[in-house]
Amino acid sequence: MKPIKFSERISQLKPSLTLAITSKAKNMKKQGLDVISFAAGEPDFDTPVNIKNAAIEAIKMGFTKYTPSSGTIELKNAVREKLKKDNSLRYSPEQIVISCGAKHALYNIFQVLCDKPDEVLIVSPYWVSYPEMVRTSGAQFRVVGASEKDGFVVDPKLIEEGLTRRTKAMIINSPANPTGAVFGREVLEKIAKIAVSKNIFVISDEIYEKLIYGGEEHISIGSLNKDIERQTLTVNGVSKTYSMTGWRIGYAAGPPEIMKNIAALQSHSTSNPSSISQVAALEALRGKQEMVSTIKKEFAARRDYMVRRINSFKSVSCVKPKGAFYLFCNISGTKLDSISISERLLEEAHVACIPGIAFGSDTHIRLSFATSMENIKVGLDRIEKWLVKNEADNR
């Protein structure tokens, strides 16, 4: 049999380091090894009972058939209400598409909006899937670096300098994965002004919106004025806020002509998201919200403990994140690259973390605090012990 010739877009894709590390850690656990994982990109809390009960009731009532491919009108209206109340954004149901997770919503946007020879501006450190999604659309991506000394909040001047005549869109992620950076109003206003003046679309990934600490405010860039609203696609979902990662419900809202094409694309790819998951998401958005503040409080306590411990280590440090549930730790003092230290921590200390190179920085590793405080304490003890030994070995 002669070798298979794969499509150009698939040949360009890079394997996910996040999934590779997570998979290796899980295999080690299956072998009976005691592995502490800081790799998780999902809350460790269970989905709230009222949400699960809504899904169970949907099954009992036979709500198990196709829905409109872009989502039920009930869920679209719940998203409309949420966007109006929380984000000062006003959309019609036709401007909203419910997808199989926020990742799917982002993928749809790139497929509809971008083509050769377009460029998409991405702020580094970035979520691992942004560059690969851009690649699969046929477009290219350009990276603008955010400085650690600025809390990983990008300087708008660098965004302006990074634009070319081929720039079609830019993607911003606030609160950000992997850094926890939160973009304030002043920065967003400058970015919006640049986008409007250059006629560039802004794709605003707001999936960690509810997980912000220390009194910081979440601002949707599309809410700043009518001009930027017409050029913004807002992406969100229920995965992180309601601990519903496996339910796979996300959504996008934006200009009607773009959303019409996204709905058409989705109708020929996945069709509708799970009918049962849509009922669960409806309950998440309209039901009791007490668990959100409970989760947020617990994450804040974990964050504070981890930041304090890590910044006491000799060769590793971190900026205190303002949102999400990750620490992006600077490992420059170890003299190791991010893949080497991640592999050695897993093999020698039985601690899983994600190499920073996956996010655009080889001088960092990502640690998630979406795990129990008990695991955090044990894991950090192991990291500290490993670092001390590594320092001694390198003297």
C-alpha positions in Angstrom: 0.0 0.0 0.0 1.5 3.3 -1.0 1.9 6.1 1.7 -1.2 8.2 2.4 -0.9 11.8 1.3 -2.6 13.9 4.0 -4.1 17.4 3.4 -1.7 20.3 3.8 -3.7 21.8 6.7 -3.5 18.5 8.7 0.2 18.1 7.9 0.9 21.5 9.4 -0.8 20.8 12.8 1.4 20.3 15.8 0.5 17.7 18.5 -0.9 19.1 21.7 1.8 19.1 24.4 -1.0 19.6 27.0 -2.7 16.4 26.0 0.6 14.5 25.7 1.7 15.4 29.3 -1.8 14.7 30.6 -1.9 11.3 28.8 1.5 10.3 30.2 0.5 11.3 33.7 -2.7 9.2 33.5 -0.7 6.2 32.2 1.7 6.5 35.1 -1.3 6.5 37.5 -2.7 3.4 35.9 0.7 1.7 36.6 0.1 2.5 40.3 2.4 5.5 40.6 1.3 8.4 42.8 1.2 11.3 40.4 0.1 14.8 41.4 -1.2 16.6 38.4 -1.1 20.4 37.9 -1.9 19.9 34.2 -5.7 20.1 34.4 -7.5 22.7 32.2 -10.9 22.0 34.0 -12.3 22.7 37.4 -12.1 19.8 39.8 -15.6 20.4 41.2 -18.6 18.4 40.2 -21.3 19.9 38.0 -24.0 21.4 40.3 -26.9 19.1 41.2 -29.6 21.3 39.7 -27.8 21.3 36.3 -27.5 17.5 36.4 -31.1 17.1 37.4 -32.2 19.3 34.5 -30.4 17.0 32.1 -31.8 13.9 33.7 -35.3 15.3 33.4 -34.7 16.1 29.7 -33.8 12.5 29.1 -36.9 11.3 30.9 -39.1 13.7 28.9 -37.6 12.4 25.6 -35.7 15.6 24.7 -33.1 13.5 22.8 -33.7 14.4 19.2 -32.2 17.0 16.8 -32.5 20.6 17.7 -31.9 23.6 15.3 -28.3 23.3 14.3 -27.3 26.6 15.8 -29.0 25.8 19.2 -32.5 26.0 20.7 -34.2 29.3 20.9 -34.6 28.9 24.7 -30.8 28.6 25.2 -30.1 31.4 22.7 -32.5 33.7 24.7 -30.8 32.7 28.0 -27.4 33.6 26.4 -28.9 36.9 25.2 -30.1 37.7 28.8 -26.7 36.7 30.2 -24.8 38.9 27.7 -27.0 41.9 28.4 -26.9 41.6 32.2 -23.3 40.6 32.7 -21.5 42.2 29.7 -23.7 45.1 28.5 -23.9 43.4 25.0 -27.2 43.3 23.1 -27.7 40.7 20.4 -30.7 39.2 18.6 -31.1 35.3 18.6 -29.9 35.3 15.0 -26.6 36.7 16.2 -25.9 33.8 18.6 -24.7 30.3 17.7 -24.6 27.6 20.3 -21.7 25.2 19.6 -20.0 22.1 21.0 -17.9 24.0 23.4 -16.1 27.4 23.2 -13.3 25.7 21.3 -15.8 24.7 18.6 -17.1 28.3 18.5 -13.6 29.6 18.0 -12.9 27.0 15.3 -16.0 28.0 13.5 -15.1 31.7 13.6 -11.6 31.1 12.1 -13.1 28.9 9.4 -15.6 31.5 8.3 -13.6 34.6 8.7 -10.1 33.7 7.6 -8.4 32.4 4.4 -5.2 32.6 2.5 -3.3 35.1 2.7 -5.0 36.5 5.8 -3.2 37.0 9.1 -4.4 36.7 12.7 -2.7 38.5 15.5 -2.2 36.5 18.7 -0.9 37.7 22.0 1.8 35.5 23.6 1.7 33.6 25.9 -1.4 32.1 24.2 -3.7 29.2 24.5 -2.2 26.2 22.7 -5.0 25.8 20.2 -5.1 29.4 18.8 -2.2 29.0 16.3 -3.4 25.6 15.2 -6.9 26.8 14.6 -5.6 29.7 12.5 -3.5 27.2 10.5 -6.4 25.0 9.7 -8.3 28.0 8.2 -5.5 28.6 5.7 -4.4 31.8 7.3 -1.2 32.7 9.0 -0.7 34.0 12.6 1.6 36.7 13.9 2.6 36.8 17.6 2.9 39.8 19.8 4.5 39.3 23.2 3.1 40.4 26.5 5.7 41.2 29.2 5.8 39.4 32.5 6.7 42.7 34.3 3.3 44.0 33.0 1.5 41.0 34.4 1.3 39.6 30.9 -1.1 42.3 29.8 -0.2 43.2 26.3 1.0 46.8 25.4 -1.5 48.1 22.8 1.4 49.8 21.0 2.9 46.4 20.2 -0.4 45.3 18.8 -0.4 48.3 16.5 3.2 47.7 15.4 2.4 44.0 14.8 -0.4 44.7 12.2 0.2 44.3 8.5 -2.0 45.0 5.5 -3.0 41.3 5.6 -4.2 41.3 9.3 -7.8 40.2 9.3 -8.4 39.7 13.0 -6.8 39.6 16.4 -7.7 37.4 19.3 -7.7 38.5 22.9 -8.2 36.2 25.9 -9.1 37.9 29.2 -8.9 36.4 31.8 -6.1 34.5 30.0 -4.9 31.0 29.7 -2.1 30.4 30.7 -1.2 33.6 32.5 -4.4 34.6 34.3 -3.9 38.2 32.9 -7.0 40.4 33.0 -7.2 43.3 30.5 -8.4 46.5 32.1 -10.7 49.1 30.6 -7.8 51.4 29.5 -6.0 48.7 27.6 -9.2 47.4 26.0 -10.2 50.9 24.9 -6.8 51.3 23.2 -7.1 48.0 21.5 -10.6 48.8 20.3 -9.5 52.1 18.9 -6.7 50.3 16.9 -9.1 47.7 15.6 -11.7 50.2 14.5 -9.2 52.5 12.8 -7.6 49.5 10.9 -10.9 47.7 10.3 -9.8 44.5 12.0 -12.1 42.0 13.7 -11.6 41.2 17.4 -12.2 37.7 18.6 -12.7 38.0 22.4 -12.3 34.7 24.2 -14.1 35.2 27.6 -14.4 31.6 28.8 -12.8 32.4 32.2 -14.9 35.6 32.7 -16.4 34.6 36.1 -13.1 33.5 37.6 -11.5 36.8 38.5 -10.0 37.6 41.9 -9.2 40.6 44.1 -11.9 42.9 43.0 -10.8 43.0 39.3 -13.6 43.8 36.8 -14.3 41.8 33.6 -15.0 44.0 30.6 -16.2 42.7 27.3 -14.4 44.7 24.6 -17.5 44.6 22.4 -19.4 46.6 25.0 -17.1 49.7 24.8 -18.9 51.4 21.9 -21.0 50.6 18.8 -18.1 50.7 16.4 -16.1 48.0 18.1 -19.2 46.0 18.8 -19.7 45.7 15.0 -16.2 44.2 14.7 -16.2 41.9 17.7 -17.1 38.3 18.1 -17.6 37.3 21.7 -16.9 33.7 22.7 -17.9 32.1 26.0 -19.4 28.9 27.4 -20.4 27.0 30.5 -17.4 24.7 30.9 -15.2 26.7 33.3 -17.8 28.6 35.3 -20.2 25.7 36.0 -17.6 22.9 35.9 -19.3 21.5 32.8 -16.3 20.7 30.6 -17.6 17.4 29.4 -21.1 18.7 28.5 -19.5 20.6 25.5 -21.6 23.8 25.3 -20.1 27.1 24.2 -21.4 30.0 22.2 -20.4 32.9 20.0 -22.1 36.2 19.3 -21.3 38.8 16.7 -22.2 40.6 13.6 -25.3 39.0 11.9 -23.7 38.3 8.5 -20.8 36.5 10.2 -23.0 34.5 12.5 -25.3 33.5 9.6 -22.3 31.9 7.9 -21.1 30.3 11.1 -24.6 28.7 11.5 -24.4 27.4 8.0 -21.0 25.9 8.5 -22.1 24.2 11.7 -25.2 22.8 10.0 -22.9 20.9 7.7 -20.3 19.8 10.3 -21.6 18.9 13.7 -25.3 20.0 13.3 -26.6 20.8 16.8 -24.8 20.4 20.1 -26.2 17.7 22.3 -29.9 18.4 23.1 -29.5 17.2 26.6 -26.4 19.4 27.2 -28.3 22.4 25.9 -31.0 21.9 28.6 -28.3 21.6 31.2 -26.7 24.8 30.0 -30.0 26.6 30.1 -30.3 25.6 33.8 -26.7 26.7 34.4 -27.4 30.2 33.0 -30.9 30.7 34.6 -30.6 28.6 37.7 -29.0 29.1 41.1 -25.6 30.8 40.9 -24.3 30.2 44.5 -21.8 27.6 43.4 -20.0 30.2 41.2 -19.0 32.3 44.2 -18.1 29.2 46.2 -15.8 27.9 43.4 -14.3 31.3 43.0 -13.5 31.6 46.7 -11.8 28.2 46.8 -9.8 29.0 43.7 -8.6 32.3 45.2 -7.4 30.5 48.4 -5.5 27.9 46.3 -4.0 30.7 44.1 -2.8 32.6 47.1 -1.2 29.6 48.7 0.6 28.5 45.5 1.9 32.0 44.7 3.3 32.3 48.2 5.0 28.9 48.1 6.4 29.2 44.5 7.8 32.6 45.1 9.7 31.2 48.1 11.5 28.8 45.8 15.0 29.8 44.8 15.0 29.1 41.1 11.3 29.5 40.2 8.9 32.4 40.5 5.5 33.5 39.3 3.3 36.6 38.8 0.1 36.5 40.8 -2.7 35.8 38.3 -5.8 38.0 38.4 -8.0 35.4 36.8 -8.5 31.8 35.5 -6.9 29.0 37.5 -3.3 28.8 36.3 0.1 30.0 37.4 2.6 30.7 34.6 5.9 30.1 36.4 9.2 31.5 35.3 11.8 28.7 35.3 14.8 30.7 34.0 16.7 30.1 37.3 16.7 26.3 36.7 18.8 26.7 33.5 16.4 24.2 31.9 13.9 24.5 29.0 10.2 24.0 29.6 10.0 20.5 28.1 13.0 19.2 29.9 11.9 20.4 33.3 8.3 19.2 32.7 9.5 15.7 31.7 11.9 15.5 34.6 9.4 16.7 37.2 7.0 14.0 35.9 9.5 11.2 35.8 11.6 12.1 38.9 9.1 13.9 41.2 5.8 12.4 39.8 4.4 15.9 39.3 2.7 16.8 36.0 2.8 20.3 34.6 2.6 21.8 31.1 5.7 23.1 29.2 5.5 26.8 28.5 6.7 26.3 25.0 3.2 25.1 24.2 2.0 28.6 25.0 4.8 30.4 23.3 7.4 30.7 26.1 10.1 28.2 26.7 11.1 29.9 30.0 7.9 29.1 31.8 5.7 26.1 32.9 2.0 26.2 33.6 0.6 24.9 36.9 -3.1 24.6 37.3 -4.7 25.1 40.7 -7.8 23.2 39.6 -7.0 20.5 42.1 -7.4 20.0 45.8 -5.5 21.9 48.4 -4.1 18.6 49.7 -2.8 17.8 46.2 -1.4 21.3 45.9 0.6 21.0 49.1 2.0 17.6 48.3 2.8 18.6 44.7 4.6 21.7 45.7 6.6 19.9 48.4 7.8 17.5 45.7 8.7 20.4 43.3 10.6 22.2 46.1 12.5 19.0 47.0 13.3 18.4 43.3 14.5 22.0 42.8 16.8 21.8 45.8 18.3 18.6 44.4 18.6 20.0 40.9 20.4 23.1 42.3 22.8 21.0 44.3 23.6 18.8 41.2 24.4 21.9 39.1 26.8 23.5 41.6 
